[in-house]
Amino acid sequence: MKQKTLLLAALGTGALGILAGCAAKTSAAAAAEADRTVMVGENARWSANIQSVTQSRADVAQTTRDKSYGSLTWSRGSGPTLSNANLVFTYTGQERFLSWAIIAGSCGMQALPLIPISNFPELNVGGGGRAQVTTSLPIEFPVSGQYHVDIYKSRQQGLDALVACGNLRLSNG
């Protein structure tokens, strides 16, 4: 009987040791995950490769695709409600001024921009079709979610004015 009691006590102590070890590993893993989350938050940036979209021409019974392309980098700003954007775009169309916006969701989803489109400075298309804008936006920098950038021929955002789109991906910078 004494041996059974000792055996049960030993098993109980071993089980407690295993549980304590698992708890220690779990809390250590949680702490490492929390540190990684903070690091991503501090150095995170969203980036997109922008490609032209197929456009229907109402006056011609065909669709065309411009050979326009570019990139957007969206990063944390100098304050908690600010973020920075750097957009470079090469455009083969006729317009000399283009509008753009950051929108929740992925390309093809119609939604309102995160802030009014008038807060996104226009792209001035120069010689060779190149446009670039670096700006501070009154948007709190998100560290999760799904976003895309749309580029339009005018301030009227709609499928008929859409020139290009790019899905944003979050990275550690």
C-alpha positions in Angstrom: 0.0 0.0 0.0 2.9 2.3 0.9 4.4 1.7 -2.6 1.1 2.7 -4.3 0.9 5.9 -2.2 4.5 6.8 -3.1 3.8 6.0 -6.8 0.7 8.2 -6.9 2.6 11.0 -5.1 5.4 10.7 -7.7 3.0 10.8 -10.6 1.2 13.8 -9.1 4.4 15.7 -8.6 5.5 14.8 -12.2 2.2 15.9 -13.6 2.5 19.3 -11.8 6.0 19.7 -13.0 4.9 19.1 -16.6 2.0 21.5 -16.3 4.2 24.2 -14.8 6.7 23.7 -17.6 3.9 24.0 -20.2 2.7 27.2 -18.5 6.2 28.7 -18.5 6.6 27.9 -22.2 3.2 29.3 -23.0 3.9 32.6 -21.1 7.3 32.8 -22.7 5.8 32.2 -26.2 3.2 34.9 -25.4 5.9 37.4 -24.3 7.8 36.7 -27.5 4.7 37.2 -29.6 3.9 40.5 -27.8 7.5 41.7 -28.4 7.2 40.8 -32.1 3.8 42.6 -32.3 5.4 45.8 -30.8 8.3 45.5 -33.3 5.9 45.2 -36.3 3.9 48.2 -35.0 7.0 50.4 -34.8 8.6 49.5 -38.1 5.6 48.5 -40.1 4.8 49.8 -43.6 2.2 49.0 -46.1 3.3 48.7 -49.7 1.5 48.1 -53.0 2.5 47.4 -56.6 0.0 49.4 -58.7 -1.1 48.1 -62.1 -3.5 49.6 -64.6 -7.0 48.2 -64.8 -9.1 47.3 -67.9 -11.2 50.2 -69.0 -14.4 50.2 -71.1 -14.5 52.9 -73.7 -18.1 54.0 -74.2 -17.5 55.6 -77.6 -15.7 52.5 -78.9 -17.0 49.0 -78.6 -13.9 47.6 -77.0 -11.9 47.6 -73.8 -8.3 48.8 -73.4 -5.6 48.4 -70.8 -3.1 51.2 -70.4 0.4 50.3 -69.6 0.5 52.3 -66.4 2.2 51.1 -63.2 3.6 52.3 -59.9 4.1 51.8 -56.2 2.8 53.1 -52.9 4.5 53.0 -49.5 2.4 54.0 -46.5 4.1 54.3 -43.1 3.7 55.6 -39.6 3.7 59.4 -39.3 5.1 61.8 -36.7 2.0 61.7 -34.5 -0.6 59.1 -33.5 -3.2 60.3 -36.0 -0.8 60.9 -38.9 0.7 58.6 -41.5 3.0 59.2 -44.5 2.5 58.1 -48.1 4.9 58.0 -51.0 3.3 57.3 -54.4 5.2 57.0 -57.6 3.1 56.3 -60.8 3.9 56.2 -64.5 0.8 56.9 -66.6 0.3 56.4 -70.3 -3.1 58.1 -70.6 -3.9 61.7 -71.7 -4.8 63.2 -68.3 -2.2 65.4 -66.6 -3.8 65.4 -63.1 -4.9 62.2 -61.4 -6.6 61.5 -58.1 -5.9 58.7 -55.7 -7.2 57.3 -52.4 -6.5 54.5 -49.9 -9.6 52.3 -49.4 -10.5 49.4 -47.1 -10.7 46.0 -48.8 -9.0 44.7 -51.9 -8.9 45.9 -55.5 -12.3 45.7 -57.2 -14.2 46.4 -54.0 -16.0 49.7 -54.2 -16.0 51.6 -50.9 -15.4 55.1 -49.6 -11.8 56.2 -49.0 -10.5 56.2 -45.4 -10.6 60.0 -45.5 -12.3 62.3 -48.1 -10.6 62.1 -51.5 -9.8 65.8 -51.3 -7.3 65.0 -48.5 -5.2 63.0 -51.0 -3.0 65.5 -53.0 -3.4 65.2 -56.8 -0.8 63.5 -58.9 0.7 65.9 -61.4 1.7 63.8 -64.4 4.9 65.3 -65.9 7.0 64.6 -68.9 7.4 60.9 -69.7 4.1 60.2 -67.8 5.8 60.1 -64.4 4.1 61.4 -61.3 5.2 61.4 -57.7 3.8 62.7 -54.4 5.1 62.4 -50.9 2.6 63.5 -48.3 1.4 63.3 -44.7 -2.1 62.0 -44.3 -4.5 62.6 -41.3 -5.0 58.8 -40.9 -4.0 56.8 -37.9 -1.6 54.1 -39.2 -3.2 50.7 -39.1 -1.3 47.5 -38.1 -3.9 45.1 -39.4 -6.7 44.9 -41.9 -6.9 44.9 -45.7 -6.5 48.0 -47.9 -5.9 49.0 -51.5 -5.0 52.1 -53.4 -7.1 53.3 -56.4 -6.0 55.9 -58.9 -8.6 57.9 -60.8 -8.8 60.2 -63.9 -10.7 62.8 -61.8 -11.9 63.6 -58.3 -15.0 61.6 -59.1 -14.3 58.1 -57.8 -16.1 55.5 -59.7 -15.4 52.5 -62.0 -15.6 54.7 -65.1 -12.8 57.0 -63.7 -10.6 54.2 -62.3 -7.1 54.0 -63.9 -5.2 51.6 -61.7 -5.3 49.7 -58.4 -2.9 48.0 -56.0 -3.5 45.8 -53.0 -1.5 46.9 -49.9 0.5 44.4 -47.9 1.8 45.0 -44.4 5.5 44.3 -43.8 8.0 44.9 -41.1 9.7 47.5 -43.3 
